[in-house]
Amino acid sequence: MRRDGTPPRARTGRARRVLGLAAAAVVVAVTTSGCSVDEVLRFGWPVGVTPEAEQMRTLWTGAAIAALVVGAIVWGLTAWTVAFHRKKAGASDLPRQFQYNLPLELVLTVIPLIIVAVLFYFTVVVQNVVDRAPTGNELRVDITGFQWNWEFTYPETIAPNGLPASVVGTTSSVPILVLPTDRPIQFTQESKDVIHSFWVPEFLFKRDVFPYPEQNDQKNSWIIERIERPGAFVGRCAEYCGAYHSMMNFEVRALPPNLFDQFLGLRQQVNPVTGQPYTTNEALGAMNCGELCNPESITTYVYNPDPTAQQAIR
C-alpha cells in the first residue's frame, strides 16, 4: 500500500492502460492518414531520384527518429512524474533531491555528447558526398537565374550558330532542363540580379544562386552522381526574389542516355522547318518518344507577368 492509499497493482494497471491508449492513438493516426510505412519513415520527404537525395533522406530520418526517441523518454518521464509523484494533500516534506549526484550528472552529460557526436559524424559523411569535387567526367550544365525565370546552357554542346545550346524561360514557355539518367552531371550556377535558389524537390536540396559568385569567393558548382529514373520533375525558385517569385518555375526532364544523346544531337543541327538551330522544345517534339519527349512542360505552367491573372501554379 502506498502512502496515498493506492495499491501498487492498481497504479501499475492504470499506467499500462495509459500507455496502451497512447500506442493505440499512434497506430490510428498512421492508419487513418493513408500513409504507407515507407511514407511515414520519410517524414514527409518526397521520393528522391539521386543517390545524394537518398543519403540526405536517410540522415534526416535517422535524426528525426533519434529526436523522437529522446522526446518520448523526456515526455514519458515528465508524464510519469506528474501522474505519480504529485504533492500529496497535507504533505510537508520535500521530495528526494538529486543535486550533487555525480553518477547522474555524468550520465546526463555524456549521453547528449554521444548523441551530438554521432549526428555530427553522419552529417559530415553526407555533406562530403553532396559537396564532393567534380572529376572532369561529368556532363556540364550552366544555370542562370534572373527575375523571374531561368536559362539553362550546355556549354560543351555547340549549336550551328556557334553558340552553346541553351533554353531560356519566357512568358509563353516554361524552360525545360533536359538531363540524362545514369550519368554524372556538374552544375555551375549564377544570378544576373538578386539571389535565387535552384530547387528540385526530388533532388532533396536547394542551391542558392548568387550574383557574381567568383568575385565573392562563393562556391557555385556542384554535382550529382546520377538521376536514377526517367521522368519529369517540377523545379522552383526557393528564395524570395521579387514580385513574381512564385511563378519562377521550370521543369527537369530526365531522359534515358540514348534519348538524351539524340536530344543533344538535334540541338547541334538546323531545324529544316524554321531554318534555325533546334530549340529544346523543337528537339523534344522531333524525337517523338511519347510523353517523356513532350515539347511543353507537363509539371507546371508558364510564367505570367499579368498581376491580374488568377493562374494556379503547381
N, C-alpha and C positions, 0 to 999 in steps of 0.2 A: 504494500500500500504506500503510495507517495504522500508527501506532506499535504497536498491539496485534496487528498481523499480519493484520487482516481486510481483504480487498479492498473498496474503496468500493462497487463494484457489488453485492457480496453484502450489505453493510449496507443499501444503498438498497432492495434487494429484500425484505429482512426487514421494513423499516419499512412498505413498501407492503402486505405480507401482513397486518401487524398492523392497519393502517388498514382494509383490506378486511374483516377479520374483525369489527372494531368496527362498520363500516357495516352488515354483514350482520346482526349482532346487533340493531341498532336496527330494521331492516326486519322481522325475525322477530318482535320484541317487539310492534310495531304491528299486524302482520297477524294474529298469533295471539291478540291481545287482543279481536278482534272489533270494534274501533273504526273508524269511518269517518275520513276525513281531517278532516272538519268537527269531529268529536268530539275528535280529537287536538288540533286548534288551539284548542278551547275550554278545554283543560287541566282538564277535569272540571267546568266550569261548566254549569249547566242552560241550556236554551234560554230566553232572555228573552222577555217579552211586552210590553215597553215600550221606547220609544226610549232612555230613560235606561239601561235594562238593557244594551242593545246597546253603548252608548258605554262603560259600565264594563267590559263583557266585552272590548271592543277594547283598552282601556287595559291591562287585566290581561294579555291575550295579548301585546301589544307588550312590556310589562315582563318577562314570563316569557321571551320569545324573546331579548330583549337579555341577560337574566341567563344564559340557556343558552349564548349565543354567547361571552360573556365567560368563563363557566365552561369551555366547550370549549377556548378558547385557553389558559387557565391550566392545565387538566388536560393538554392536549396538550404544552405546553412542559415541564411537570413530568415527564410520562412520557418525553419525548424526552431530557431531562437525565438522568433515572435510567437510561435504557436505553443511551445513547450517550456519556455523559460521566462514567461511574463512575471512581473512583480505580483506576488500573492497579496490578497487583501490582509491588512494587518501586519504584514512582514516588515521588519525594520532593518534586518541585516543586509549587508552588501553581498552581491553575488561573488563567486570566486574570481579573483583578479589574476591577470596573466602578464602584467608588465614585468620586465627583467627576467622573463623566461627565455634563457639563452637558446635552448634547442628549438623552441617555437619560432623565435626571431630568425634563427639561421634558416629554418625551413621556408619561412615566408619571404626571405631574401633570395635564397639560392634558386628556388623553383621559378620565380619570374625571370631571373637572369638566364636560366637554361632555356626557357621558352623563347625569350627575345633572341638569344644566340642562335637557336635552331632556325627561327624565322628569318633572321639576318642571313644565315648561310644559304638557305634555299632562295632567298631574294637575289643574292649576288649571283648564284648559279644561273638563274633565269635571266637576269639582266645581262650577263655576259653573252648568253645565247642571242638575246634580242638585239644587242648593240655590237655584235661582232663586226670586225672589219671585212670589207669585200675582198675577194680573192682575185678578181680580174676576169673571172669566167662568167659573170652574171650578165643577163640582158640589162641594158641601161635604159632607164626611163626618167625623163625630167618632168617635174611637177611645178607648175607656176600658178599661184593663186593671185587673184585680183578681184576688186569689187565689181560685180559679185558673181564670179564664175571661175572656170578653171581652163588651163591649157596643158595638154599632155604631149610630150615630144619624145620621139625615138631618135636620139642623136646619131646612132650608127646606121640608121636606115635613111638613105638619101633619095628624095623624090626626083622626078625628071626635071624639075625646075632648079635643081641644085641645092635645095634647102632640105633640112631634116624633116621627115614626115611628122606631122603633128595634128592635133584636133583641138579646136577652141570652142567652148560653150558659147551659145548665142541665145537670143530671145526666142528662137524658133527650133533649137536643137539642144538636147542635153548632151554634154560631152561624154563619149563612151571611151573609157580606158581599156583597150583590148590587151589582155595579158595571156601568157601561156600557162598551162598547168605543168607540173613536174619539171620545172626549170627554175634555177635561182634568178632573182631579179634584184637589181640595185636601183633605188630611187634617189634622185637628187632634187631637192625642193627649194623654192624661193618665192617670196611675195613681191609684187610690184608696188604695193602701197602699205596696207596695215597688216597686222598679224592675223593669219588664218590658221586653220587646223585641219589637216587631212585625216579623215575618219571613215574607215570602212568597218562597220560593226563586226563582220565576220573575221576581220584581222585581229580583233580584240585589243586594239590600242589606237591611240590618237597621236599624231605627229604635228607639232606646231610648225607653221610655215612662216618664217621671219623674212622681213626685207633686209637686204644687204648682209647675209649671213657671214660671208668671208670677212668683211670689214669689222664685224662684231665678234669674230672668233667663235661663231656658233656652229655646232655640228649640223650639217644639213643633208647628210647622206645616210641611208640605212638600207638593209637588205632583208628579204625573206627567202627562206630556203626553197620553198615551192608552194604553189597553190595545189591543193590535193584533189580537187574535183572541179569539173566544168560547171559553169553556171553564171548567173547574173546577180550582182550584189550592189545594192544602193550604197552610195558614198555621200558624205555630207561635210560641210564646214562646221567644226565643233568649237569655234572661237568667235564670239560675237564681233562682227566686223562692220556693222552699219545697218542701214535701213532694210536691206533685202538679204540679210544674213540667212534667214530661214529658207530662202529659195536657192541657196548656193549648193545645189545637189549635183551629183554626177553618177555615173554607173561604171562599175568594173565588170567587164565581160571576160570570163576565163574560158579559153578555148583549148582543146587538146593540141599537143605540139604540131601535128601535121596541119591542122586548120590554121593555127597561128602563123606557121611558116607561109602558108598560102596567102594569108592576110598581108603579111609584110611584103610578099612578092607583088601583090596588087598595088600596094602603096608606092612601089617603085616604078609603076607603069602609068601610061597615059590612058585615061578613060576615053574610048573611041566615041562615046556619045557626046561628051562635053568638050573633048579636045584638051582637057586639063588633067593634071595628076589626080588619081583616085583619092577621094576623101575617105575618112573612116567609114562613114555611113554608106558611101557608094561601094566600097570594097566589101563590106559585110553583105550588102544586098546582092552583089555579084557572085558571092560564094554559094548561095542557095543551099544552106545546110540546116534549114528549119529554124525554130525559134532562137536557137543559140546564135544564129547569124542575122537576127532581126536588125534591120538598119536603124531602127529607132529604139530609144530606151524602153525597157519593159518593167522597170522597178520604180520609176519616179517620173515627174512631169517637168516640162520646160520652165525655165526662169521667166517670170512675167513681171516687168517693171511697173505695170499699172497698179498704183496703190488701191484702186477701187475694185480690182479683180478679186473675187472670192474663190480662189483656186486652192484646192486641197493639195498639200504636198505630203506625199507618203514618206 
